[in-house]
Amino acid sequence: MERRSFLHKASVGAAAGTLAAPAIVSAQPAIRWRLQSSFPKSLDSLFGAAELISRRVSEMTGGKFQISAHPAGEIVPGL
């Protein structure tokens, strides 16, 4: 019987923590990173991976964390 009461309390606590998590995450400021690649844009298999990861990160974080990929030879302001 002790194990059942522990599991019940643990599941209630986990559910409460899950419900509170989105409110904390939405309070975070948006972050923007610039990624300077050493590969030119013409090498789609290499530079394309950086663009794919950039899009995926933005989708997973709801646009709160954005990475902009820049090919080799492009002058990026601020870098």
PyMOL Python script that loads the backbone (N, CA, C, O; Angstrom):
from pymol import cmd

cmd.read_pdbstr("""\
ATOM      1  N   MET A   1       0.815  -1.199   0.000  1.00  0.00           N
ATOM      2  CA  MET A   1       0.000   0.000   0.000  1.00  0.00           C
ATOM      3  C   MET A   1       0.858   1.262   0.000  1.00  0.00           C
ATOM      4  O   MET A   1       0.447   2.287  -0.545  1.00  0.00           O
ATOM      5  N   GLU A   2       2.029   1.200   0.597  1.00  0.00           N
ATOM      6  CA  GLU A   2       2.910   2.367   0.622  1.00  0.00           C
ATOM      7  C   GLU A   2       3.334   2.754  -0.792  1.00  0.00           C
ATOM      8  O   GLU A   2       3.439   3.937  -1.115  1.00  0.00           O
ATOM      9  N   ARG A   3       3.575   1.756  -1.625  1.00  0.00           N
ATOM     10  CA  ARG A   3       4.043   2.033  -2.968  1.00  0.00           C
ATOM     11  C   ARG A   3       2.957   2.737  -3.787  1.00  0.00           C
ATOM     12  O   ARG A   3       3.257   3.647  -4.560  1.00  0.00           O
ATOM     13  N   ARG A   4       1.717   2.325  -3.622  1.00  0.00           N
ATOM     14  CA  ARG A   4       0.628   2.939  -4.374  1.00  0.00           C
ATOM     15  C   ARG A   4       0.433   4.402  -3.979  1.00  0.00           C
ATOM     16  O   ARG A   4       0.225   5.254  -4.843  1.00  0.00           O
ATOM     17  N   SER A   5       0.498   4.693  -2.704  1.00  0.00           N
ATOM     18  CA  SER A   5       0.327   6.086  -2.292  1.00  0.00           C
ATOM     19  C   SER A   5       1.496   6.939  -2.782  1.00  0.00           C
ATOM     20  O   SER A   5       1.310   8.102  -3.141  1.00  0.00           O
ATOM     21  N   PHE A   6       2.698   6.364  -2.797  1.00  0.00           N
ATOM     22  CA  PHE A   6       3.844   7.097  -3.317  1.00  0.00           C
ATOM     23  C   PHE A   6       3.674   7.391  -4.804  1.00  0.00           C
ATOM     24  O   PHE A   6       3.913   8.515  -5.245  1.00  0.00           O
ATOM     25  N   LEU A   7       3.263   6.388  -5.580  1.00  0.00           N
ATOM     26  CA  LEU A   7       3.069   6.578  -7.015  1.00  0.00           C
ATOM     27  C   LEU A   7       1.984   7.607  -7.304  1.00  0.00           C
ATOM     28  O   LEU A   7       2.107   8.403  -8.235  1.00  0.00           O
ATOM     29  N   HIS A   8       0.920   7.589  -6.503  1.00  0.00           N
ATOM     30  CA  HIS A   8      -0.150   8.562  -6.698  1.00  0.00           C
ATOM     31  C   HIS A   8       0.345   9.983  -6.425  1.00  0.00           C
ATOM     32  O   HIS A   8       0.066  10.899  -7.199  1.00  0.00           O
ATOM     33  N   LYS A   9       1.068  10.162  -5.341  1.00  0.00           N
ATOM     34  CA  LYS A   9       1.596  11.486  -5.000  1.00  0.00           C
ATOM     35  C   LYS A   9       2.621  11.955  -6.034  1.00  0.00           C
ATOM     36  O   LYS A   9       2.663  13.135  -6.382  1.00  0.00           O
ATOM     37  N   ALA A  10       3.442  11.030  -6.520  1.00  0.00           N
ATOM     38  CA  ALA A  10       4.447  11.393  -7.513  1.00  0.00           C
ATOM     39  C   ALA A  10       3.797  11.803  -8.826  1.00  0.00           C
ATOM     40  O   ALA A  10       4.244  12.752  -9.470  1.00  0.00           O
ATOM     41  N   SER A  11       2.737  11.089  -9.231  1.00  0.00           N
ATOM     42  CA  SER A  11       2.082  11.432 -10.495  1.00  0.00           C
ATOM     43  C   SER A  11       1.345  12.769 -10.386  1.00  0.00           C
ATOM     44  O   SER A  11       1.314  13.532 -11.351  1.00  0.00           O
ATOM     45  N   VAL A  12       0.759  13.060  -9.236  1.00  0.00           N
ATOM     46  CA  VAL A  12       0.089  14.347  -9.045  1.00  0.00           C
ATOM     47  C   VAL A  12       1.118  15.480  -9.061  1.00  0.00           C
ATOM     48  O   VAL A  12       0.869  16.538  -9.638  1.00  0.00           O
ATOM     49  N   GLY A  13       2.259  15.260  -8.437  1.00  0.00           N
ATOM     50  CA  GLY A  13       3.312  16.271  -8.422  1.00  0.00           C
ATOM     51  C   GLY A  13       3.892  16.509  -9.811  1.00  0.00           C
ATOM     52  O   GLY A  13       4.179  17.650 -10.174  1.00  0.00           O
ATOM     53  N   ALA A  14       4.066  15.450 -10.586  1.00  0.00           N
ATOM     54  CA  ALA A  14       4.594  15.589 -11.947  1.00  0.00           C
ATOM     55  C   ALA A  14       3.605  16.326 -12.840  1.00  0.00           C
ATOM     56  O   ALA A  14       4.007  17.136 -13.675  1.00  0.00           O
ATOM     57  N   ALA A  15       2.314  16.052 -12.671  1.00  0.00           N
ATOM     58  CA  ALA A  15       1.300  16.727 -13.476  1.00  0.00           C
ATOM     59  C   ALA A  15       1.266  18.220 -13.141  1.00  0.00           C
ATOM     60  O   ALA A  15       1.109  19.051 -14.035  1.00  0.00           O
ATOM     61  N   ALA A  16       1.408  18.555 -11.880  1.00  0.00           N
ATOM     62  CA  ALA A  16       1.403  19.966 -11.483  1.00  0.00           C
ATOM     63  C   ALA A  16       2.632  20.684 -12.045  1.00  0.00           C
ATOM     64  O   ALA A  16       2.533  21.834 -12.473  1.00  0.00           O
ATOM     65  N   GLY A  17       3.784  20.017 -12.048  1.00  0.00           N
ATOM     66  CA  GLY A  17       4.999  20.614 -12.607  1.00  0.00           C
ATOM     67  C   GLY A  17       4.895  20.803 -14.108  1.00  0.00           C
ATOM     68  O   GLY A  17       5.421  21.777 -14.646  1.00  0.00           O
ATOM     69  N   THR A  18       4.229  19.894 -14.788  1.00  0.00           N
ATOM     70  CA  THR A  18       4.068  20.003 -16.237  1.00  0.00           C
ATOM     71  C   THR A  18       3.146  21.152 -16.599  1.00  0.00           C
ATOM     72  O   THR A  18       3.374  21.834 -17.598  1.00  0.00           O
ATOM     73  N   LEU A  19       2.127  21.374 -15.820  1.00  0.00           N
ATOM     74  CA  LEU A  19       1.197  22.460 -16.105  1.00  0.00           C
ATOM     75  C   LEU A  19       1.831  23.822 -15.865  1.00  0.00           C
ATOM     76  O   LEU A  19       1.487  24.791 -16.541  1.00  0.00           O
ATOM     77  N   ALA A  20       2.743  23.906 -14.918  1.00  0.00           N
ATOM     78  CA  ALA A  20       3.365  25.187 -14.601  1.00  0.00           C
ATOM     79  C   ALA A  20       4.508  25.525 -15.567  1.00  0.00           C
ATOM     80  O   ALA A  20       4.871  26.694 -15.697  1.00  0.00           O
ATOM     81  N   ALA A  21       5.077  24.528 -16.241  1.00  0.00           N
ATOM     82  CA  ALA A  21       6.243  24.743 -17.097  1.00  0.00           C
ATOM     83  C   ALA A  21       5.982  25.712 -18.263  1.00  0.00           C
ATOM     84  O   ALA A  21       6.824  26.577 -18.501  1.00  0.00           O
ATOM     85  N   PRO A  22       4.876  25.619 -18.995  1.00  0.00           N
ATOM     86  CA  PRO A  22       4.699  26.548 -20.115  1.00  0.00           C
ATOM     87  C   PRO A  22       4.654  28.012 -19.700  1.00  0.00           C
ATOM     88  O   PRO A  22       5.090  28.876 -20.461  1.00  0.00           O
ATOM     89  N   ALA A  23       4.143  28.309 -18.525  1.00  0.00           N
ATOM     90  CA  ALA A  23       4.091  29.693 -18.067  1.00  0.00           C
ATOM     91  C   ALA A  23       5.497  30.229 -17.826  1.00  0.00           C
ATOM     92  O   ALA A  23       5.767  31.400 -18.095  1.00  0.00           O
ATOM     93  N   ILE A  24       6.379  29.402 -17.333  1.00  0.00           N
ATOM     94  CA  ILE A  24       7.753  29.823 -17.070  1.00  0.00           C
ATOM     95  C   ILE A  24       8.501  30.004 -18.397  1.00  0.00           C
ATOM     96  O   ILE A  24       9.236  30.976 -18.570  1.00  0.00           O
ATOM     97  N   VAL A  25       8.313  29.076 -19.318  1.00  0.00           N
ATOM     98  CA  VAL A  25       9.011  29.136 -20.594  1.00  0.00           C
ATOM     99  C   VAL A  25       8.554  30.345 -21.412  1.00  0.00           C
ATOM    100  O   VAL A  25       9.372  30.972 -22.085  1.00  0.00           O
ATOM    101  N   SER A  26       7.280  30.678 -21.368  1.00  0.00           N
ATOM    102  CA  SER A  26       6.796  31.804 -22.166  1.00  0.00           C
ATOM    103  C   SER A  26       7.311  33.147 -21.650  1.00  0.00           C
ATOM    104  O   SER A  26       7.252  34.146 -22.366  1.00  0.00           O
ATOM    105  N   ALA A  27       7.809  33.179 -20.429  1.00  0.00           N
ATOM    106  CA  ALA A  27       8.326  34.422 -19.872  1.00  0.00           C
ATOM    107  C   ALA A  27       9.764  34.695 -20.322  1.00  0.00           C
ATOM    108  O   ALA A  27      10.292  35.777 -20.066  1.00  0.00           O
ATOM    109  N   GLN A  28      10.397  33.737 -20.980  1.00  0.00           N
ATOM    110  CA  GLN A  28      11.778  33.902 -21.418  1.00  0.00           C
ATOM    111  C   GLN A  28      11.857  34.859 -22.608  1.00  0.00           C
ATOM    112  O   GLN A  28      10.973  34.844 -23.465  1.00  0.00           O
ATOM    113  N   PRO A  29      12.895  35.685 -22.675  1.00  0.00           N
ATOM    114  CA  PRO A  29      13.037  36.600 -23.816  1.00  0.00           C
ATOM    115  C   PRO A  29      13.460  35.840 -25.079  1.00  0.00           C
ATOM    116  O   PRO A  29      14.010  34.742 -24.998  1.00  0.00           O
ATOM    117  N   ALA A  30      13.201  36.425 -26.220  1.00  0.00           N
ATOM    118  CA  ALA A  30      13.612  35.822 -27.491  1.00  0.00           C
ATOM    119  C   ALA A  30      15.126  35.962 -27.650  1.00  0.00           C
ATOM    120  O   ALA A  30      15.709  36.979 -27.275  1.00  0.00           O
ATOM    121  N   ILE A  31      15.748  34.936 -28.205  1.00  0.00           N
ATOM    122  CA  ILE A  31      17.203  34.908 -28.394  1.00  0.00           C
ATOM    123  C   ILE A  31      17.480  34.758 -29.876  1.00  0.00           C
ATOM    124  O   ILE A  31      16.841  33.951 -30.552  1.00  0.00           O
ATOM    125  N   ARG A  32      18.440  35.538 -30.393  1.00  0.00           N
ATOM    126  CA  ARG A  32      18.834  35.455 -31.801  1.00  0.00           C
ATOM    127  C   ARG A  32      20.336  35.225 -31.882  1.00  0.00           C
ATOM    128  O   ARG A  32      21.127  35.974 -31.309  1.00  0.00           O
ATOM    129  N   TRP A  33      20.712  34.184 -32.598  1.00  0.00           N
ATOM    130  CA  TRP A  33      22.118  33.876 -32.832  1.00  0.00           C
ATOM    131  C   TRP A  33      22.413  33.996 -34.316  1.00  0.00           C
ATOM    132  O   TRP A  33      21.540  33.757 -35.151  1.00  0.00           O
ATOM    133  N   ARG A  34      23.646  34.368 -34.646  1.00  0.00           N
ATOM    134  CA  ARG A  34      24.122  34.370 -36.027  1.00  0.00           C
ATOM    135  C   ARG A  34      25.167  33.271 -36.153  1.00  0.00           C
ATOM    136  O   ARG A  34      26.112  33.201 -35.367  1.00  0.00           O
ATOM    137  N   LEU A  35      24.985  32.414 -37.151  1.00  0.00           N
ATOM    138  CA  LEU A  35      25.898  31.299 -37.376  1.00  0.00           C
ATOM    139  C   LEU A  35      26.666  31.541 -38.661  1.00  0.00           C
ATOM    140  O   LEU A  35      26.081  31.511 -39.744  1.00  0.00           O
ATOM    141  N   GLN A  36      27.960  31.781 -38.561  1.00  0.00           N
ATOM    142  CA  GLN A  36      28.805  31.981 -39.743  1.00  0.00           C
ATOM    143  C   GLN A  36      29.394  30.629 -40.116  1.00  0.00           C
ATOM    144  O   GLN A  36      30.196  30.066 -39.371  1.00  0.00           O
ATOM    145  N   SER A  37      28.996  30.117 -41.261  1.00  0.00           N
ATOM    146  CA  SER A  37      29.473  28.820 -41.728  1.00  0.00           C
ATOM    147  C   SER A  37      30.776  28.988 -42.490  1.00  0.00           C
ATOM    148  O   SER A  37      31.057  30.064 -43.018  1.00  0.00           O
ATOM    149  N   SER A  38      31.560  27.941 -42.549  1.00  0.00           N
ATOM    150  CA  SER A  38      32.780  27.971 -43.353  1.00  0.00           C
ATOM    151  C   SER A  38      32.537  27.382 -44.735  1.00  0.00           C
ATOM    152  O   SER A  38      33.470  27.257 -45.527  1.00  0.00           O
ATOM    153  N   PHE A  39      31.280  27.016 -45.033  1.00  0.00           N
ATOM    154  CA  PHE A  39      30.924  26.428 -46.319  1.00  0.00           C
ATOM    155  C   PHE A  39      30.112  27.417 -47.146  1.00  0.00           C
ATOM    156  O   PHE A  39      29.296  28.154 -46.593  1.00  0.00           O
ATOM    157  N   PRO A  40      30.321  27.445 -48.461  1.00  0.00           N
ATOM    158  CA  PRO A  40      29.524  28.338 -49.313  1.00  0.00           C
ATOM    159  C   PRO A  40      28.107  27.803 -49.479  1.00  0.00           C
ATOM    160  O   PRO A  40      27.840  26.628 -49.229  1.00  0.00           O
ATOM    161  N   LYS A  41      27.220  28.667 -49.897  1.00  0.00           N
ATOM    162  CA  LYS A  41      25.822  28.294 -50.071  1.00  0.00           C
ATOM    163  C   LYS A  41      25.646  27.264 -51.188  1.00  0.00           C
ATOM    164  O   LYS A  41      24.661  26.525 -51.194  1.00  0.00           O
ATOM    165  N   SER A  42      26.588  27.208 -52.130  1.00  0.00           N
ATOM    166  CA  SER A  42      26.500  26.262 -53.241  1.00  0.00           C
ATOM    167  C   SER A  42      26.657  24.807 -52.788  1.00  0.00           C
ATOM    168  O   SER A  42      26.205  23.898 -53.484  1.00  0.00           O
ATOM    169  N   LEU A  43      27.286  24.574 -51.640  1.00  0.00           N
ATOM    170  CA  LEU A  43      27.404  23.219 -51.095  1.00  0.00           C
ATOM    171  C   LEU A  43      26.176  22.940 -50.232  1.00  0.00           C
ATOM    172  O   LEU A  43      26.213  23.052 -49.006  1.00  0.00           O
ATOM    173  N   ASP A  44      25.100  22.579 -50.903  1.00  0.00           N
ATOM    174  CA  ASP A  44      23.820  22.429 -50.210  1.00  0.00           C
ATOM    175  C   ASP A  44      23.854  21.318 -49.165  1.00  0.00           C
ATOM    176  O   ASP A  44      23.185  21.431 -48.137  1.00  0.00           O
ATOM    177  N   SER A  45      24.602  20.266 -49.397  1.00  0.00           N
ATOM    178  CA  SER A  45      24.627  19.170 -48.429  1.00  0.00           C
ATOM    179  C   SER A  45      25.291  19.595 -47.119  1.00  0.00           C
ATOM    180  O   SER A  45      24.962  19.064 -46.059  1.00  0.00           O
ATOM    181  N   LEU A  46      26.215  20.539 -47.183  1.00  0.00           N
ATOM    182  CA  LEU A  46      26.889  20.984 -45.964  1.00  0.00           C
ATOM    183  C   LEU A  46      26.228  22.234 -45.367  1.00  0.00           C
ATOM    184  O   LEU A  46      25.895  22.261 -44.182  1.00  0.00           O
ATOM    185  N   PHE A  47      26.045  23.261 -46.196  1.00  0.00           N
ATOM    186  CA  PHE A  47      25.428  24.483 -45.683  1.00  0.00           C
ATOM    187  C   PHE A  47      23.939  24.277 -45.428  1.00  0.00           C
ATOM    188  O   PHE A  47      23.367  24.897 -44.531  1.00  0.00           O
ATOM    189  N   GLY A  48      23.314  23.410 -46.214  1.00  0.00           N
ATOM    190  CA  GLY A  48      21.889  23.124 -46.037  1.00  0.00           C
ATOM    191  C   GLY A  48      21.584  22.538 -44.661  1.00  0.00           C
ATOM    192  O   GLY A  48      20.501  22.755 -44.116  1.00  0.00           O
ATOM    193  N   ALA A  49      22.532  21.801 -44.105  1.00  0.00           N
ATOM    194  CA  ALA A  49      22.339  21.237 -42.769  1.00  0.00           C
ATOM    195  C   ALA A  49      22.229  22.349 -41.719  1.00  0.00           C
ATOM    196  O   ALA A  49      21.429  22.250 -40.789  1.00  0.00           O
ATOM    197  N   ALA A  50      23.023  23.393 -41.868  1.00  0.00           N
ATOM    198  CA  ALA A  50      22.956  24.514 -40.929  1.00  0.00           C
ATOM    199  C   ALA A  50      21.610  25.223 -41.034  1.00  0.00           C
ATOM    200  O   ALA A  50      21.031  25.619 -40.023  1.00  0.00           O
ATOM    201  N   GLU A  51      21.110  25.383 -42.272  1.00  0.00           N
ATOM    202  CA  GLU A  51      19.801  26.008 -42.449  1.00  0.00           C
ATOM    203  C   GLU A  51      18.686  25.139 -41.881  1.00  0.00           C
ATOM    204  O   GLU A  51      17.742  25.650 -41.278  1.00  0.00           O
ATOM    205  N   LEU A  52      18.796  23.829 -42.072  1.00  0.00           N
ATOM    206  CA  LEU A  52      17.793  22.904 -41.550  1.00  0.00           C
ATOM    207  C   LEU A  52      17.750  22.945 -40.026  1.00  0.00           C
ATOM    208  O   LEU A  52      16.675  22.988 -39.427  1.00  0.00           O
ATOM    209  N   ILE A  53      18.907  22.931 -39.418  1.00  0.00           N
ATOM    210  CA  ILE A  53      18.961  22.985 -37.954  1.00  0.00           C
ATOM    211  C   ILE A  53      18.397  24.312 -37.457  1.00  0.00           C
ATOM    212  O   ILE A  53      17.691  24.350 -36.448  1.00  0.00           O
ATOM    213  N   SER A  54      18.703  25.395 -38.157  1.00  0.00           N
ATOM    214  CA  SER A  54      18.179  26.710 -37.771  1.00  0.00           C
ATOM    215  C   SER A  54      16.654  26.720 -37.785  1.00  0.00           C
ATOM    216  O   SER A  54      16.019  27.211 -36.852  1.00  0.00           O
ATOM    217  N   ARG A  55      16.071  26.172 -38.857  1.00  0.00           N
ATOM    218  CA  ARG A  55      14.601  26.120 -38.948  1.00  0.00           C
ATOM    219  C   ARG A  55      14.012  25.225 -37.867  1.00  0.00           C
ATOM    220  O   ARG A  55      13.009  25.573 -37.245  1.00  0.00           O
ATOM    221  N   ARG A  56      14.631  24.080 -37.645  1.00  0.00           N
ATOM    222  CA  ARG A  56      14.107  23.137 -36.658  1.00  0.00           C
ATOM    223  C   ARG A  56      14.129  23.714 -35.240  1.00  0.00           C
ATOM    224  O   ARG A  56      13.170  23.551 -34.486  1.00  0.00           O
ATOM    225  N   VAL A  57      15.212  24.378 -34.887  1.00  0.00           N
ATOM    226  CA  VAL A  57      15.323  24.991 -33.554  1.00  0.00           C
ATOM    227  C   VAL A  57      14.250  26.057 -33.383  1.00  0.00           C
ATOM    228  O   VAL A  57      13.621  26.151 -32.329  1.00  0.00           O
ATOM    229  N   SER A  58      14.044  26.854 -34.416  1.00  0.00           N
ATOM    230  CA  SER A  58      13.021  27.901 -34.346  1.00  0.00           C
ATOM    231  C   SER A  58      11.624  27.299 -34.195  1.00  0.00           C
ATOM    232  O   SER A  58      10.813  27.808 -33.422  1.00  0.00           O
ATOM    233  N   GLU A  59      11.338  26.219 -34.927  1.00  0.00           N
ATOM    234  CA  GLU A  59      10.030  25.567 -34.828  1.00  0.00           C
ATOM    235  C   GLU A  59       9.819  24.946 -33.446  1.00  0.00           C
ATOM    236  O   GLU A  59       8.737  25.053 -32.868  1.00  0.00           O
ATOM    237  N   MET A  60      10.860  24.297 -32.922  1.00  0.00           N
ATOM    238  CA  MET A  60      10.720  23.616 -31.630  1.00  0.00           C
ATOM    239  C   MET A  60      10.547  24.592 -30.475  1.00  0.00           C
ATOM    240  O   MET A  60       9.912  24.262 -29.473  1.00  0.00           O
ATOM    241  N   THR A  61      11.104  25.785 -30.604  1.00  0.00           N
ATOM    242  CA  THR A  61      11.014  26.753 -29.512  1.00  0.00           C
ATOM    243  C   THR A  61       9.926  27.788 -29.742  1.00  0.00           C
ATOM    244  O   THR A  61       9.807  28.743 -28.974  1.00  0.00           O
ATOM    245  N   GLY A  62       9.138  27.612 -30.779  1.00  0.00           N
ATOM    246  CA  GLY A  62       8.060  28.556 -31.052  1.00  0.00           C
ATOM    247  C   GLY A  62       8.567  29.934 -31.444  1.00  0.00           C
ATOM    248  O   GLY A  62       7.898  30.938 -31.198  1.00  0.00           O
ATOM    249  N   GLY A  63       9.753  29.987 -32.056  1.00  0.00           N
ATOM    250  CA  GLY A  63      10.323  31.260 -32.495  1.00  0.00           C
ATOM    251  C   GLY A  63      11.045  32.026 -31.402  1.00  0.00           C
ATOM    252  O   GLY A  63      11.502  33.143 -31.645  1.00  0.00           O
ATOM    253  N   LYS A  64      11.163  31.464 -30.204  1.00  0.00           N
ATOM    254  CA  LYS A  64      11.855  32.153 -29.107  1.00  0.00           C
ATOM    255  C   LYS A  64      13.370  32.089 -29.246  1.00  0.00           C
ATOM    256  O   LYS A  64      14.078  32.934 -28.698  1.00  0.00           O
ATOM    257  N   PHE A  65      13.877  31.085 -29.981  1.00  0.00           N
ATOM    258  CA  PHE A  65      15.322  30.931 -30.168  1.00  0.00           C
ATOM    259  C   PHE A  65      15.561  30.780 -31.664  1.00  0.00           C
ATOM    260  O   PHE A  65      15.250  29.743 -32.250  1.00  0.00           O
ATOM    261  N   GLN A  66      16.116  31.821 -32.276  1.00  0.00           N
ATOM    262  CA  GLN A  66      16.308  31.827 -33.719  1.00  0.00           C
ATOM    263  C   GLN A  66      17.794  31.873 -34.044  1.00  0.00           C
ATOM    264  O   GLN A  66      18.558  32.635 -33.450  1.00  0.00           O
ATOM    265  N   ILE A  67      18.184  31.036 -35.003  1.00  0.00           N
ATOM    266  CA  ILE A  67      19.563  31.000 -35.479  1.00  0.00           C
ATOM    267  C   ILE A  67      19.525  31.352 -36.952  1.00  0.00           C
ATOM    268  O   ILE A  67      18.815  30.710 -37.726  1.00  0.00           O
ATOM    269  N   SER A  68      20.281  32.366 -37.348  1.00  0.00           N
ATOM    270  CA  SER A  68      20.355  32.716 -38.761  1.00  0.00           C
ATOM    271  C   SER A  68      21.702  32.243 -39.301  1.00  0.00           C
ATOM    272  O   SER A  68      22.754  32.665 -38.822  1.00  0.00           O
ATOM    273  N   ALA A  69      21.660  31.361 -40.303  1.00  0.00           N
ATOM    274  CA  ALA A  69      22.870  30.795 -40.891  1.00  0.00           C
ATOM    275  C   ALA A  69      23.344  31.670 -42.041  1.00  0.00           C
ATOM    276  O   ALA A  69      22.543  32.099 -42.871  1.00  0.00           O
ATOM    277  N   HIS A  70      24.647  31.936 -42.089  1.00  0.00           N
ATOM    278  CA  HIS A  70      25.252  32.756 -43.131  1.00  0.00           C
ATOM    279  C   HIS A  70      26.372  31.972 -43.789  1.00  0.00           C
ATOM    280  O   HIS A  70      27.191  31.373 -43.093  1.00  0.00           O
ATOM    281  N   PRO A  71      26.427  31.961 -45.123  1.00  0.00           N
ATOM    282  CA  PRO A  71      27.468  31.187 -45.822  1.00  0.00           C
ATOM    283  C   PRO A  71      28.834  31.852 -45.723  1.00  0.00           C
ATOM    284  O   PRO A  71      28.963  33.000 -45.298  1.00  0.00           O
ATOM    285  N   ALA A  72      29.857  31.088 -46.133  1.00  0.00           N
ATOM    286  CA  ALA A  72      31.218  31.605 -46.143  1.00  0.00           C
ATOM    287  C   ALA A  72      31.324  32.766 -47.135  1.00  0.00           C
ATOM    288  O   ALA A  72      30.727  32.729 -48.211  1.00  0.00           O
ATOM    289  N   GLY A  73      32.067  33.765 -46.774  1.00  0.00           N
ATOM    290  CA  GLY A  73      32.282  34.908 -47.645  1.00  0.00           C
ATOM    291  C   GLY A  73      31.264  36.017 -47.459  1.00  0.00           C
ATOM    292  O   GLY A  73      31.480  37.125 -47.950  1.00  0.00           O
ATOM    293  N   GLU A  74      30.181  35.765 -46.780  1.00  0.00           N
ATOM    294  CA  GLU A  74      29.192  36.796 -46.534  1.00  0.00           C
ATOM    295  C   GLU A  74      29.600  37.602 -45.309  1.00  0.00           C
ATOM    296  O   GLU A  74      29.938  37.033 -44.271  1.00  0.00           O
ATOM    297  N   ILE A  75      29.569  38.893 -45.425  1.00  0.00           N
ATOM    298  CA  ILE A  75      29.911  39.752 -44.304  1.00  0.00           C
ATOM    299  C   ILE A  75      28.682  39.906 -43.423  1.00  0.00           C
ATOM    300  O   ILE A  75      27.652  40.420 -43.858  1.00  0.00           O
ATOM    301  N   VAL A  76      28.802  39.459 -42.184  1.00  0.00           N
ATOM    302  CA  VAL A  76      27.699  39.498 -41.242  1.00  0.00           C
ATOM    303  C   VAL A  76      27.927  40.664 -40.291  1.00  0.00           C
ATOM    304  O   VAL A  76      28.954  40.701 -39.612  1.00  0.00           O
ATOM    305  N   PRO A  77      27.005  41.615 -40.222  1.00  0.00           N
ATOM    306  CA  PRO A  77      27.189  42.737 -39.306  1.00  0.00           C
ATOM    307  C   PRO A  77      27.234  42.271 -37.861  1.00  0.00           C
ATOM    308  O   PRO A  77      26.416  41.448 -37.452  1.00  0.00           O
ATOM    309  N   GLY A  78      28.144  42.768 -37.112  1.00  0.00           N
ATOM    310  CA  GLY A  78      28.239  42.440 -35.704  1.00  0.00           C
ATOM    311  C   GLY A  78      29.145  41.266 -35.387  1.00  0.00           C
ATOM    312  O   GLY A  78      29.358  40.960 -34.213  1.00  0.00           O
ATOM    313  N   LEU A  79      29.685  40.598 -36.398  1.00  0.00           N
ATOM    314  CA  LEU A  79      30.591  39.473 -36.121  1.00  0.00           C
ATOM    315  C   LEU A  79      32.004  39.872 -36.351  1.00  0.00           C
ATOM    316  O   LEU A  79      32.912  39.060 -36.171  1.00  0.00           O
TER     317      LEU A  79
END
""", "prot")
cmd.dss("prot")
cmd.show_as("cartoon", "prot")
cmd.util.cbc("prot")
cmd.orient("prot")
